[in-house]
């Protein structure tokens, strides 16, 4: 309780106001969370409520029979009051062997104290680079470690991609039972998958981080789940891919946007075809070779030491038994680059009852100055775009304008989802708004421009509210900014330097110049009857096989 992460303001107020229904004002911060004395009478009162008469047992299955439908969401369900022999067996259960109190939880730390150290690059060889920064802000005896294990076997083929996803799910499932005491002791771990490889995060009280890492790393090469569990995981993954086609229109627009902008992107059909024949044995074999060659990039932050970070990296390498992965063999995402003046329209039907448009402007290769200018443009147009499209024209509830970075390239995006208007009508509305954008720029006063600048600087200066959040910022610097921990400061300085004239000139060039490349992804609802104009692509291959403009 003493060292828990601070609550966010709104969440803190909401949770404590709810607790005031049950606790006195002076007790709401501690009593629901911190038990200072053992009261057997109170414990007995609680245990006495755990009777079959008070039980609600929930069974969730896609094969269970139902006879009712929930009023608001339409969820099908059935509810039955159990009596007779079944209920009597619950009231008079037979003795079950094998049940006992849990063993001593060795993950609970004792003798917590903080140490003082400066940040260092603590690991640097052919196997990887790992940085460490001591926490001077939160003063908690906690540490967090996040590592990216680059391996060529996650995204080299669609089959390997699906094996990696099954592997990720299987490792989590296999560790579920033994991870329970870890969570009770204030520790956490996560394993994730990205195109470059796998990500591993470990966090909690510093005293037990190494123990937790040993536990997790020992299980990375050995899948320990039953065939039935594997079948359930695989079925859930298949359903997830199939249900993706039922997503909202704007989400489907995002899916097709990735198919168009990213040079190597497996589609849903390819993933399903690769996934369906995979077996548990194949996943087990894949686990043994997944880390055969890796390059580790990582960051540690908190109340730790250089030696402890090095020890943790060595523990992981000892268990996964890897060889170095040269830079030339690491995955690098290629981004499609449109030619000057190129304007691509892409449209597909969706099963959702909404339409959407994602209007993307290709800005150029990223640098600090361009990112600062693009951020200022995004700030200036955000409110007006929302007001015009959402408030005044009532086009739909989902209306966004924002800048986006994909690898080393910058983009500006305008997004609308509408249940009333088709995507080609939405395009007309966006084009009309763009044609009036010069008026917005012309009436922008110096005072308004400075308010946008100040707000952007404040947002860039914001720091994380916990050791884990700060680690996330540092990890981004390590993996996406080539370990430039001052990149935000550089953007802030660029924002402070840029002039109003430079920003507005760039705004005209990016948003109003017909030579700015752009891609419009338009999703048509299931009931949409609009005629698709000539020249609009409907297949990803049409886009990939086009003759690009030079």
VOTOR-981858 format. One record per residue (C-alpha): x, y, z. Coordinates in steps of 0.05 Angstrom, whole numbers. Layout:
N
KEKOL     c1     c2     c3
KEKOL      X      Y      Z
...
! end
This chain:
550
KEKOL     c1     c2     c3
KEKOL      0      0      0
KEKOL     56     48     18
KEKOL     92     40    -48
KEKOL     34     32    -96
KEKOL     32     76   -158
KEKOL     -6    142   -150
KEKOL    -77    143   -178
KEKOL    -96    189   -236
KEKOL   -138    248   -212
KEKOL   -205    233   -244
KEKOL   -201    158   -228
KEKOL   -180    173   -157
KEKOL   -240    219   -145
KEKOL   -289    171   -178
KEKOL   -266    109   -140
KEKOL   -263    144    -72
KEKOL   -331    176    -80
KEKOL   -360    107    -94
KEKOL   -327     79    -32
KEKOL   -358    133     11
KEKOL   -424     94      6
KEKOL   -391     40     48
KEKOL   -336     73     88
KEKOL   -326    136    129
KEKOL   -291    194     95
KEKOL   -229    187    137
KEKOL   -224    112    120
KEKOL   -235    111     44
KEKOL   -161    117     27
KEKOL   -138     59     71
KEKOL   -193     14     98
KEKOL   -214    -20     33
KEKOL   -141    -35     15
KEKOL    -99    -40     78
KEKOL   -116    -91    132
KEKOL    -77    -76    196
KEKOL   -106   -128    243
KEKOL   -134   -198    240
KEKOL   -207   -204    263
KEKOL   -231   -277    263
KEKOL   -303   -256    278
KEKOL   -306   -214    215
KEKOL   -273   -269    174
KEKOL   -324   -319    200
KEKOL   -381   -273    181
KEKOL   -354   -269    110
KEKOL   -343   -344    105
KEKOL   -414   -358    129
KEKOL   -441   -322     67
KEKOL   -405   -371     21
KEKOL   -463   -420     16
KEKOL   -496   -454    -43
KEKOL   -559   -413    -31
KEKOL   -519   -349    -44
KEKOL   -482   -375   -105
KEKOL   -489   -351   -177
KEKOL   -451   -398   -223
KEKOL   -437   -372   -293
KEKOL   -424   -418   -352
KEKOL   -402   -386   -417
KEKOL   -400   -429   -480
KEKOL   -418   -424   -553
KEKOL   -457   -489   -548
KEKOL   -501   -477   -486
KEKOL   -576   -474   -496
KEKOL   -609   -406   -482
KEKOL   -681   -383   -476
KEKOL   -676   -308   -458
KEKOL   -648   -245   -489
KEKOL   -619   -186   -450
KEKOL   -660   -122   -461
KEKOL   -606    -71   -481
KEKOL   -550   -110   -514
KEKOL   -589   -170   -540
KEKOL   -543   -220   -505
KEKOL   -574   -290   -506
KEKOL   -574   -325   -439
KEKOL   -610   -373   -393
KEKOL   -618   -373   -318
KEKOL   -639   -433   -277
KEKOL   -650   -444   -203
KEKOL   -619   -510   -185
KEKOL   -653   -557   -136
KEKOL   -658   -631   -123
KEKOL   -598   -678   -120
KEKOL   -550   -628   -153
KEKOL   -564   -576   -101
KEKOL   -560   -626    -44
KEKOL   -491   -648    -68
KEKOL   -469   -575    -64
KEKOL   -497   -568      7
KEKOL   -465   -633     30
KEKOL   -401   -639    -11
KEKOL   -355   -698     -4
KEKOL   -285   -686     21
KEKOL   -239   -667    -37
KEKOL   -167   -690    -31
KEKOL   -110   -648    -56
KEKOL   -136   -581    -31
KEKOL    -91   -544     16
KEKOL    -69   -474     36
KEKOL    -22   -443    -15
KEKOL     51   -452     -3
KEKOL     93   -394     23
KEKOL     96   -340    -29
KEKOL    170   -330    -40
KEKOL    158   -271    -87
KEKOL    136   -226    -29
KEKOL    196   -179    -17
KEKOL    224   -160     51
KEKOL    275   -109     73
KEKOL    255    -59     20
KEKOL    301      2     12
KEKOL    321     50    -43
KEKOL    390     58    -74
KEKOL    421    117   -110
KEKOL    453    105   -178
KEKOL    463    144   -242
KEKOL    437    120   -310
KEKOL    484     80   -355
KEKOL    487     38   -418
KEKOL    496    -27   -380
KEKOL    498    -79   -435
KEKOL    530    -69   -503
KEKOL    555   -127   -545
KEKOL    535   -168   -606
KEKOL    474   -195   -568
KEKOL    444   -127   -556
KEKOL    441    -61   -519
KEKOL    405    -48   -454
KEKOL    401     19   -417
KEKOL    386     33   -344
KEKOL    362     96   -309
KEKOL    354    100   -234
KEKOL    288    130   -210
KEKOL    298    194   -171
KEKOL    225    217   -174
KEKOL    178    165   -145
KEKOL    225    138    -90
KEKOL    194     69    -91
KEKOL    233      3    -82
KEKOL    208    -19   -151
KEKOL    240    -31   -219
KEKOL    214    -46   -288
KEKOL    250    -79   -347
KEKOL    226    -79   -419
KEKOL    263   -117   -473
KEKOL    252   -127   -547
KEKOL    280   -192   -572
KEKOL    288   -184   -647
KEKOL    283   -249   -684
KEKOL    273   -261   -759
KEKOL    224   -317   -747
KEKOL    163   -275   -726
KEKOL    147   -241   -792
KEKOL    188   -274   -847
KEKOL    128   -317   -869
KEKOL     54   -315   -852
KEKOL     60   -386   -824
KEKOL    113   -363   -775
KEKOL     71   -303   -757
KEKOL     13   -347   -737
KEKOL     58   -396   -701
KEKOL     86   -336   -662
KEKOL     16   -313   -643
KEKOL     -3   -383   -620
KEKOL     63   -388   -583
KEKOL     50   -321   -548
KEKOL    -20   -344   -526
KEKOL      6   -413   -504
KEKOL     62   -384   -461
KEKOL     12   -338   -425
KEKOL    -36   -396   -415
KEKOL     19   -442   -389
KEKOL     43   -390   -339
KEKOL    -26   -369   -314
KEKOL    -28   -416   -254
KEKOL     43   -403   -230
KEKOL     38   -328   -241
KEKOL    -19   -320   -191
KEKOL     27   -313   -129
KEKOL     69   -264   -170
KEKOL     10   -217   -178
KEKOL     -7   -223   -104
KEKOL     64   -201    -88
KEKOL     59   -137   -130
KEKOL     98   -163   -190
KEKOL     78   -167   -263
KEKOL    102   -194   -330
KEKOL     79   -192   -401
KEKOL    101   -224   -466
KEKOL     81   -192   -531
KEKOL     91   -199   -606
KEKOL    110   -147   -658
KEKOL    137   -153   -729
KEKOL    209   -145   -706
KEKOL    203   -201   -654
KEKOL    179   -211   -583
KEKOL    174   -162   -525
KEKOL    183   -182   -453
KEKOL    165   -137   -394
KEKOL    180   -151   -321
KEKOL    163   -105   -263
KEKOL    148    -96   -189
KEKOL    189    -96   -126
KEKOL    263    -95   -141
KEKOL    280   -151    -92
KEKOL    242   -203   -133
KEKOL    251   -181   -205
KEKOL    307   -231   -218
KEKOL    265   -288   -189
KEKOL    207   -271   -233
KEKOL    251   -266   -295
KEKOL    280   -334   -280
KEKOL    211   -364   -275
KEKOL    188   -333   -341
KEKOL    251   -344   -381
KEKOL    253   -418   -363
KEKOL    185   -426   -395
KEKOL    199   -389   -460
KEKOL    225   -451   -497
KEKOL    177   -502   -467
KEKOL    102   -499   -481
KEKOL     63   -530   -424
KEKOL    -11   -532   -442
KEKOL    -59   -589   -456
KEKOL    -85   -605   -526
KEKOL   -154   -582   -503
KEKOL   -126   -514   -481
KEKOL    -89   -507   -547
KEKOL   -153   -523   -585
KEKOL   -190   -468   -547
KEKOL   -135   -417   -559
KEKOL   -133   -433   -633
KEKOL   -209   -430   -640
KEKOL   -209   -362   -604
KEKOL   -156   -336   -652
KEKOL   -194   -361   -712
KEKOL   -258   -327   -686
KEKOL   -219   -264   -674
KEKOL   -195   -261   -746
KEKOL   -265   -278   -772
KEKOL   -298   -227   -726
KEKOL   -250   -173   -749
KEKOL   -291   -168   -813
KEKOL   -350   -148   -769
KEKOL   -313    -89   -738
KEKOL   -337    -17   -744
KEKOL   -325     18   -810
KEKOL   -269     63   -785
KEKOL   -232      3   -757
KEKOL   -238    -33   -823
KEKOL   -212     30   -856
KEKOL   -151     25   -810
KEKOL   -142    -48   -830
KEKOL   -142    -32   -905
KEKOL    -99     30   -892
KEKOL    -45    -15   -864
KEKOL    -52    -62   -923
KEKOL    -40     -3   -970
KEKOL     14     36   -933
KEKOL     57    -21   -907
KEKOL     97    -60   -959
KEKOL     94   -126   -922
KEKOL     27   -138   -888
KEKOL     -9   -205   -885
KEKOL    -84   -201   -896
KEKOL   -138   -238   -857
KEKOL   -147   -292   -909
KEKOL    -73   -307   -910
KEKOL    -71   -310   -835
KEKOL   -131   -356   -830
KEKOL   -104   -403   -883
KEKOL    -38   -408   -847
KEKOL    -69   -414   -777
KEKOL   -121   -469   -788
KEKOL    -74   -529   -800
KEKOL    -25   -512   -744
KEKOL    -18   -562   -687
KEKOL      7   -560   -615
KEKOL     68   -601   -634
KEKOL     86   -550   -688
KEKOL     81   -493   -637
KEKOL    125   -532   -589
KEKOL    177   -542   -643
KEKOL    172   -469   -663
KEKOL    185   -448   -590
KEKOL    252   -485   -592
KEKOL    278   -446   -653
KEKOL    244   -378   -644
KEKOL    302   -349   -604
KEKOL    358   -385   -640
KEKOL    384   -317   -663
KEKOL    365   -253   -628
KEKOL    385   -181   -617
KEKOL    361   -150   -552
KEKOL    344    -77   -544
KEKOL    318    -56   -476
KEKOL    310     -7   -419
KEKOL    308    -15   -344
KEKOL    283     38   -296
KEKOL    272     43   -222
KEKOL    305     26   -156
KEKOL    357    -22   -184
KEKOL    432    -26   -200
KEKOL    474    -36   -262
KEKOL    495   -105   -238
KEKOL    423   -127   -227
KEKOL    404   -106   -298
KEKOL    464   -143   -327
KEKOL    447   -204   -285
KEKOL    376   -203   -312
KEKOL    398   -199   -384
KEKOL    447   -256   -373
KEKOL    392   -298   -340
KEKOL    349   -290   -402
KEKOL    405   -305   -451
KEKOL    426   -367   -412
KEKOL    356   -395   -415
KEKOL    340   -380   -489
KEKOL    409   -402   -512
KEKOL    413   -352   -570
KEKOL    465   -332   -620
KEKOL    472   -260   -645
KEKOL    427   -233   -700
KEKOL    464   -186   -747
KEKOL    432   -120   -765
KEKOL    425   -139   -838
KEKOL    377   -196   -819
KEKOL    332   -156   -773
KEKOL    262   -138   -797
KEKOL    252    -68   -822
KEKOL    183    -44   -842
KEKOL    180    -11   -910
KEKOL    128     44   -921
KEKOL     96     58   -988
KEKOL    115    126  -1015
KEKOL     66    160  -1063
KEKOL     92    202  -1120
KEKOL     84    277  -1123
KEKOL     13    296  -1141
KEKOL    -12    224  -1133
KEKOL    -83    217  -1105
KEKOL   -109    147  -1091
KEKOL   -181    131  -1075
KEKOL   -196     62  -1046
KEKOL   -265     36  -1026
KEKOL   -293    -29   -998
KEKOL   -360    -52   -971
KEKOL   -363    -71   -897
KEKOL   -413   -111   -856
KEKOL   -421    -54   -807
KEKOL   -480     -6   -811
KEKOL   -432     54   -814
KEKOL   -392     88   -869
KEKOL   -324    119   -859
KEKOL   -270    159   -893
KEKOL   -196    163   -874
KEKOL   -164    220   -912
KEKOL    -88    215   -908
KEKOL    -37    267   -931
KEKOL     34    243   -942
KEKOL     79    296   -912
KEKOL    149    270   -920
KEKOL    209    240   -885
KEKOL    212    256   -812
KEKOL    260    306   -781
KEKOL    255    346   -717
KEKOL    235    412   -750
KEKOL    182    379   -795
KEKOL    153    341   -736
KEKOL    147    406   -696
KEKOL    113    442   -753
KEKOL     66    383   -767
KEKOL     47    380   -693
KEKOL     30    454   -694
KEKOL    -14    446   -757
KEKOL    -50    387   -724
KEKOL    -64    430   -662
KEKOL    -90    489   -703
KEKOL   -139    449   -746
KEKOL   -163    399   -694
KEKOL   -217    440   -661
KEKOL   -245    470   -725
KEKOL   -248    402   -761
KEKOL   -285    372   -702
KEKOL   -332    431   -695
KEKOL   -350    433   -768
KEKOL   -358    358   -780
KEKOL   -384    334   -713
KEKOL   -420    393   -681
KEKOL   -445    434   -740
KEKOL   -456    384   -795
KEKOL   -472    325   -749
KEKOL   -437    275   -794
KEKOL   -423    225   -740
KEKOL   -397    212   -670
KEKOL   -327    191   -691
KEKOL   -289    252   -718
KEKOL   -214    258   -712
KEKOL   -157    297   -743
KEKOL    -85    281   -723
KEKOL    -14    273   -745
KEKOL     16    203   -751
KEKOL     85    174   -755
KEKOL     97    108   -791
KEKOL    170     88   -785
KEKOL    209    149   -810
KEKOL    153    183   -848
KEKOL    100    233   -826
KEKOL     27    237   -845
KEKOL    -35    279   -830
KEKOL   -101    244   -823
KEKOL   -174    264   -823
KEKOL   -224    211   -802
KEKOL   -300    209   -800
KEKOL   -349    152   -787
KEKOL   -422    163   -804
KEKOL   -485    122   -801
KEKOL   -524    173   -843
KEKOL   -476    193   -899
KEKOL   -438    151   -949
KEKOL   -362    157   -957
KEKOL   -366    195  -1023
KEKOL   -411    247   -991
KEKOL   -363    250   -932
KEKOL   -307    263   -983
KEKOL   -346    322  -1010
KEKOL   -354    350   -940
KEKOL   -280    343   -925
KEKOL   -260    374   -991
KEKOL   -307    433   -976
KEKOL   -275    441   -908
KEKOL   -206    439   -939
KEKOL   -225    492   -990
KEKOL   -244    539   -932
KEKOL   -181    524   -893
KEKOL   -147    586   -919
KEKOL   -198    627   -880
KEKOL   -181    591   -816
KEKOL   -107    604   -826
KEKOL   -120    677   -846
KEKOL   -159    694   -783
KEKOL   -110    659   -736
KEKOL    -84    714   -689
KEKOL    -15    716   -659
KEKOL    -46    705   -590
KEKOL    -82    642   -614
KEKOL    -19    616   -647
KEKOL     20    625   -582
KEKOL    -35    588   -544
KEKOL    -27    529   -591
KEKOL     48    532   -582
KEKOL     43    534   -506
KEKOL     -7    476   -504
KEKOL     38    433   -548
KEKOL    100    448   -506
KEKOL     62    429   -442
KEKOL     38    363   -473
KEKOL    110    346   -495
KEKOL    137    363   -426
KEKOL     88    316   -390
KEKOL    123    260   -353
KEKOL     96    192   -334
KEKOL     58    184   -269
KEKOL     93    120   -247
KEKOL    159     84   -256
KEKOL    127     39   -308
KEKOL    100     98   -348
KEKOL    168    132   -347
KEKOL    200     67   -370
KEKOL    152     66   -429
KEKOL    177    135   -451
KEKOL    250    112   -444
KEKOL    236     47   -480
KEKOL    206     87   -538
KEKOL    270    129   -541
KEKOL    312     66   -543
KEKOL    273     28   -595
KEKOL    246     84   -639
KEKOL    294    143   -629
KEKOL    361    107   -630
KEKOL    369    118   -555
KEKOL    363    194   -562
KEKOL    332    208   -494
KEKOL    330    283   -508
KEKOL    288    277   -572
KEKOL    227    308   -538
KEKOL    270    366   -514
KEKOL    294    376   -586
KEKOL    222    377   -611
KEKOL    203    427   -556
KEKOL    260    473   -577
KEKOL    238    467   -650
KEKOL    166    484   -630
KEKOL    191    545   -592
KEKOL    233    568   -653
KEKOL    182    559   -708
KEKOL    145    620   -732
KEKOL     72    629   -748
KEKOL     89    643   -821
KEKOL    129    578   -827
KEKOL     72    537   -797
KEKOL     17    567   -841
KEKOL     60    561   -903
KEKOL     70    487   -888
KEKOL     -4    480   -874
KEKOL    -22    508   -943
KEKOL     30    463   -975
KEKOL      8    399   -939
KEKOL    -67    407   -939
KEKOL    -84    452   -998
KEKOL    -30    440  -1051
KEKOL    -56    391  -1103
KEKOL     15    363  -1110
KEKOL     13    335  -1039
KEKOL      5    259  -1045
KEKOL    -57    233  -1011
KEKOL    -94    167  -1000
KEKOL   -169    164   -985
KEKOL   -195     99   -954
KEKOL   -272     97   -957
KEKOL   -313     43   -925
KEKOL   -385     32   -949
KEKOL   -437      6   -900
KEKOL   -477    -58   -912
KEKOL   -537    -17   -934
KEKOL   -498     33   -976
KEKOL   -523     37  -1048
KEKOL   -476     91  -1074
KEKOL   -445     80  -1142
KEKOL   -370     73  -1138
KEKOL   -338    123  -1186
KEKOL   -290    100  -1240
KEKOL   -217    100  -1219
KEKOL   -231     81  -1147
KEKOL   -191     20  -1126
KEKOL   -228    -37  -1092
KEKOL   -171    -87  -1084
KEKOL   -104    -79  -1050
KEKOL    -69   -111  -1109
KEKOL    -96    -57  -1155
KEKOL    -60     -6  -1112
KEKOL      4    -47  -1108
KEKOL      6    -60  -1183
KEKOL    -10     11  -1204
KEKOL     39     52  -1244
KEKOL     66    102  -1192
KEKOL     75    175  -1210
KEKOL    148    198  -1209
! end
